[in-house]
Amino acid sequence: MAPSPTGRMHLGNVYACLAAWLGVRSQGSGGVLRLRIEDIDTPRVVKDAGRWIMDDLAWLGLDWDGEVVYQSQRADAYSQALKLLESQQLIGGQPLVYPCFCSRADIRAASAPNEGDGFIVYPGTCRGLSHRIVDERLARGQRHSLRIAVPDQPDESDAICRFDDLIFGPQSFNLPRQVGDVVVQRSDGLVSYQLAVTVDDLAMGVNQIVRGRDLLRSTAIQMWIRNHLQPQAPRVQYAHLPLIDGVDGRRMSKRFGSPDLGSLRGDGWTAKQVLGVCGWLLGLLDRPRPVSVQELLDGFTWNMLAAEHKDRKLDLSKLNVSGAKPNL
């Protein structure tokens, strides 16, 4: 489980954490479930949100194993990983990591429309800059990020990333066409999400990752980074969940004010009612009803989720979870 402490968890977060919990606990005593607080994006971190997350997970009965890992305490590990990437080259001598001086507006203007997951394929504007131009801009102190290069040609042997998803089945991404060169260090000096989670997954020995289907393409670039950090690392199982949209049709998000556990608990929802809604959204129940995590765990398999993986729309005002609808 890897929530971001940018506010109180909403039902979409609980839905993902529940799936991760079920995936590990269904393995019996051999499964280990870790909790990572992804607080690397410090400008967006909300004070006390990490504590709220752990309190909400405990309230729901979603326990974890071992100590909590905080990304904000792992700057040295990220720095070492970045240095390792910077020391490498692609076939042909192209540096694996290079500075990018483009602004977000520059990239949006030069990029083709994305496929609806918010992923913008970088057009490679700064990839071909000469050493002289790069040195001049760096000497002037021009603001820049660092990007990791993917194969230049779509028909190169390592240009295709393939993996089998536990829910969506076989996946294939052409790195230069569908992913592009992504940021590994932001222009403000913070390492990117893509680098941080890859480093953490390797260090923590993570072998099963559960998250939303909007991160399917991110898996391809993380596998590319992973291969350059630890080529012999064991393979990972991925399970990408259908997305949950609010009544406005937008993906559930703290940014859009989706119902969070603070408000739901304040309005009288019980943990079993919340779990019942999330279990229903996962396709484990035929209707939302109060249920415990142990009841959802009985007979759980990933095939149950794979059978129906369309995105869902959630309108809490229309739900009857227990015969007496909680006050919203």
Secondary structure, DSSP 4 states (H G I P E B T S, - for coil): -----SSS-BHHHHHHHHHHHHHHHTTGGG-----EE----GGGPPTTHHHHHHHHHHHHT----SPPEEGGG-HHHHHHHHHHHHT-B-TTS-BSEEEE---HHHHHHHSPP--SSSPPPP--TTTT--HHHHHHHHHTT---EEEE---SSTTSTTSEEEEEETTTEEEEEEIIIII--EEEE-TTSPBPHHHHHHHHHHHHT--EEEEEGGGHHHHHHHHHHHHHH-TTPPP-EEEEEPPEE-TTSSBP-GGGT--BHHHHHHTT--HHHHHHHHHHHTTSSSS-----HHHHHTT--HHHHHT----EE--GGG--SSSSPPP-
